[in-house]
Amino acid sequence: MFNNEYERIKYYYDCGWATSGQLQLYVKFKVITAAEMQQILGATV
């Protein structure tokens, strides 16, 4: 369904299944970059 982790995490965040705190953990564990996190957060604000 998803081509990469960024798309999956963005979908989860958009659906309300992931929080901004969880996005920070994804960055900490190098699943997504800080820039990708900002794109996800910026797209929903």
N, CA, C and O atoms as CSV, one atom per row, in Angstrom:
chain,resi,resn,atom,element,x,y,z
A,1,MET,N,N,0.819,-1.193,0.000
A,1,MET,CA,C,0.000,0.000,0.000
A,1,MET,C,C,0.863,1.257,0.000
A,1,MET,O,O,0.526,2.239,-0.662
A,2,PHE,N,N,1.960,1.237,0.729
A,2,PHE,CA,C,2.832,2.397,0.816
A,2,PHE,C,C,4.165,2.093,0.148
A,2,PHE,O,O,4.699,0.992,0.280
A,3,ASN,N,N,4.697,3.073,-0.567
A,3,ASN,CA,C,5.969,2.886,-1.256
A,3,ASN,C,C,7.171,3.048,-0.335
A,3,ASN,O,O,8.249,2.524,-0.619
A,4,ASN,N,N,6.987,3.782,0.783
A,4,ASN,CA,C,8.096,3.996,1.710
A,4,ASN,C,C,7.553,4.373,3.096
A,4,ASN,O,O,6.352,4.571,3.278
A,5,GLU,N,N,8.454,4.465,4.046
A,5,GLU,CA,C,8.057,4.767,5.429
A,5,GLU,C,C,7.451,6.162,5.557
A,5,GLU,O,O,6.513,6.364,6.327
A,6,TYR,N,N,7.979,7.114,4.812
A,6,TYR,CA,C,7.452,8.483,4.873
A,6,TYR,C,C,5.959,8.491,4.541
A,6,TYR,O,O,5.167,9.087,5.270
A,7,GLU,N,N,5.573,7.837,3.453
A,7,GLU,CA,C,4.167,7.808,3.051
A,7,GLU,C,C,3.294,7.137,4.110
A,7,GLU,O,O,2.185,7.590,4.393
A,8,ARG,N,N,3.803,6.064,4.685
A,8,ARG,CA,C,3.045,5.344,5.722
A,8,ARG,C,C,2.842,6.226,6.948
A,8,ARG,O,O,1.732,6.335,7.467
A,9,ILE,N,N,3.917,6.850,7.402
A,9,ILE,CA,C,3.834,7.676,8.611
A,9,ILE,C,C,2.970,8.909,8.363
A,9,ILE,O,O,2.200,9.312,9.236
A,10,LYS,N,N,3.089,9.507,7.187
A,10,LYS,CA,C,2.246,10.668,6.855
A,10,LYS,C,C,0.774,10.275,6.876
A,10,LYS,O,O,-0.062,11.011,7.401
A,11,TYR,N,N,0.458,9.121,6.307
A,11,TYR,CA,C,-0.923,8.633,6.307
A,11,TYR,C,C,-1.418,8.440,7.742
A,11,TYR,O,O,-2.522,8.864,8.082
A,12,TYR,N,N,-0.608,7.806,8.573
A,12,TYR,CA,C,-0.996,7.589,9.971
A,12,TYR,C,C,-1.231,8.912,10.693
A,12,TYR,O,O,-2.195,9.056,11.444
A,13,TYR,N,N,-0.340,9.877,10.458
A,13,TYR,CA,C,-0.492,11.180,11.116
A,13,TYR,C,C,-1.761,11.882,10.625
A,13,TYR,O,O,-2.509,12.439,11.428
A,14,ASP,N,N,-2.002,11.859,9.330
A,14,ASP,CA,C,-3.187,12.497,8.763
A,14,ASP,C,C,-4.471,11.879,9.294
A,14,ASP,O,O,-5.478,12.569,9.454
A,15,CYS,N,N,-4.437,10.581,9.565
A,15,CYS,CA,C,-5.615,9.888,10.104
A,15,CYS,C,C,-5.753,10.045,11.614
A,15,CYS,O,O,-6.760,9.639,12.192
A,16,GLY,N,N,-4.749,10.630,12.249
A,16,GLY,CA,C,-4.792,10.800,13.695
A,16,GLY,C,C,-4.280,9.602,14.467
A,16,GLY,O,O,-4.458,9.520,15.683
A,17,TRP,N,N,-3.640,8.664,13.764
A,17,TRP,CA,C,-3.134,7.458,14.408
A,17,TRP,C,C,-1.720,7.626,14.928
A,17,TRP,O,O,-1.222,6.750,15.635
A,18,ALA,N,N,-1.054,8.736,14.595
A,18,ALA,CA,C,0.293,9.022,15.092
A,18,ALA,C,C,0.322,10.470,15.556
A,18,ALA,O,O,-0.309,11.338,14.953
A,19,THR,N,N,1.053,10.723,16.627
A,19,THR,CA,C,1.150,12.069,17.182
A,19,THR,C,C,2.480,12.708,16.780
A,19,THR,O,O,3.364,12.043,16.239
A,20,SER,N,N,2.606,14.008,17.053
A,20,SER,CA,C,3.868,14.685,16.747
A,20,SER,C,C,4.997,14.107,17.605
A,20,SER,O,O,6.146,14.066,17.166
A,21,GLY,N,N,4.681,13.664,18.813
A,21,GLY,CA,C,5.682,13.019,19.655
A,21,GLY,C,C,6.181,11.719,19.057
A,21,GLY,O,O,7.368,11.402,19.141
A,22,GLN,N,N,5.278,10.973,18.457
A,22,GLN,CA,C,5.678,9.737,17.792
A,22,GLN,C,C,6.527,10.035,16.558
A,22,GLN,O,O,7.458,9.292,16.250
A,23,LEU,N,N,6.210,11.116,15.854
A,23,LEU,CA,C,7.027,11.510,14.696
A,23,LEU,C,C,8.459,11.800,15.144
A,23,LEU,O,O,9.414,11.457,14.447
A,24,GLN,N,N,8.603,12.427,16.298
A,24,GLN,CA,C,9.946,12.709,16.817
A,24,GLN,C,C,10.707,11.417,17.096
A,24,GLN,O,O,11.919,11.354,16.889
A,25,LEU,N,N,10.009,10.398,17.560
A,25,LEU,CA,C,10.660,9.106,17.780
A,25,LEU,C,C,11.093,8.476,16.461
A,25,LEU,O,O,12.166,7.878,16.382
A,26,TYR,N,N,10.270,8.607,15.433
A,26,TYR,CA,C,10.651,8.098,14.111
A,26,TYR,C,C,11.929,8.775,13.630
A,26,TYR,O,O,12.784,8.130,13.023
A,27,VAL,N,N,12.064,10.077,13.900
A,27,VAL,CA,C,13.289,10.792,13.522
A,27,VAL,C,C,14.460,10.295,14.359
A,27,VAL,O,O,15.544,10.048,13.832
A,28,LYS,N,N,14.241,10.148,15.667
A,28,LYS,CA,C,15.305,9.689,16.552
A,28,LYS,C,C,15.857,8.338,16.129
A,28,LYS,O,O,17.063,8.103,16.204
A,29,PHE,N,N,14.972,7.449,15.682
A,29,PHE,CA,C,15.394,6.110,15.267
A,29,PHE,C,C,15.694,6.031,13.768
A,29,PHE,O,O,15.847,4.945,13.209
A,30,LYS,N,N,15.775,7.207,13.128
A,30,LYS,CA,C,16.184,7.340,11.714
A,30,LYS,C,C,15.274,6.605,10.741
A,30,LYS,O,O,15.730,6.061,9.736
A,31,VAL,N,N,13.993,6.595,11.049
A,31,VAL,CA,C,13.015,6.028,10.124
A,31,VAL,C,C,12.659,7.082,9.071
A,31,VAL,O,O,12.524,6.769,7.888
A,32,ILE,N,N,12.507,8.336,9.517
A,32,ILE,CA,C,12.317,9.478,8.629
A,32,ILE,C,C,13.296,10.563,9.049
A,32,ILE,O,O,13.856,10.512,10.144
A,33,THR,N,N,13.502,11.546,8.179
A,33,THR,CA,C,14.406,12.650,8.503
A,33,THR,C,C,13.632,13.769,9.198
A,33,THR,O,O,12.402,13.793,9.182
A,34,ALA,N,N,14.368,14.688,9.804
A,34,ALA,CA,C,13.733,15.839,10.443
A,34,ALA,C,C,12.989,16.684,9.406
A,34,ALA,O,O,11.925,17.231,9.696
A,35,ALA,N,N,13.543,16.787,8.217
A,35,ALA,CA,C,12.887,17.544,7.148
A,35,ALA,C,C,11.561,16.889,6.749
A,35,ALA,O,O,10.572,17.579,6.506
A,36,GLU,N,N,11.548,15.567,6.684
A,36,GLU,CA,C,10.303,14.861,6.364
A,36,GLU,C,C,9.272,15.059,7.468
A,36,GLU,O,O,8.084,15.205,7.183
A,37,MET,N,N,9.712,15.064,8.719
A,37,MET,CA,C,8.800,15.305,9.827
A,37,MET,C,C,8.170,16.690,9.698
A,37,MET,O,O,6.969,16.852,9.911
A,38,GLN,N,N,8.985,17.687,9.350
A,38,GLN,CA,C,8.463,19.045,9.188
A,38,GLN,C,C,7.461,19.110,8.038
A,38,GLN,O,O,6.475,19.842,8.118
A,39,GLN,N,N,7.705,18.355,6.975
A,39,GLN,CA,C,6.755,18.318,5.856
A,39,GLN,C,C,5.425,17.726,6.308
A,39,GLN,O,O,4.362,18.222,5.936
A,40,ILE,N,N,5.484,16.683,7.098
A,40,ILE,CA,C,4.259,16.047,7.590
A,40,ILE,C,C,3.500,17.009,8.502
A,40,ILE,O,O,2.287,17.170,8.368
A,41,LEU,N,N,4.201,17.637,9.411
A,41,LEU,CA,C,3.554,18.559,10.339
A,41,LEU,C,C,3.030,19.796,9.618
A,41,LEU,O,O,1.953,20.296,9.943
A,42,GLY,N,N,3.781,20.286,8.651
A,42,GLY,CA,C,3.370,21.471,7.911
A,42,GLY,C,C,2.182,21.228,7.008
A,42,GLY,O,O,1.407,22.149,6.747
A,43,ALA,N,N,2.022,20.013,6.529
A,43,ALA,CA,C,0.940,19.691,5.601
A,43,ALA,C,C,-0.414,19.683,6.297
A,43,ALA,O,O,-1.447,19.809,5.640
A,44,THR,N,N,-0.422,19.538,7.617
A,44,THR,CA,C,-1.690,19.408,8.330
A,44,THR,C,C,-2.049,20.651,9.129
A,44,THR,O,O,-3.137,20.727,9.700
A,45,VAL,N,N,-1.157,21.617,9.175
A,45,VAL,CA,C,-1.403,22.829,9.981
A,45,VAL,C,C,-2.225,23.823,9.202
A,45,VAL,O,O,-2.534,24.901,9.709
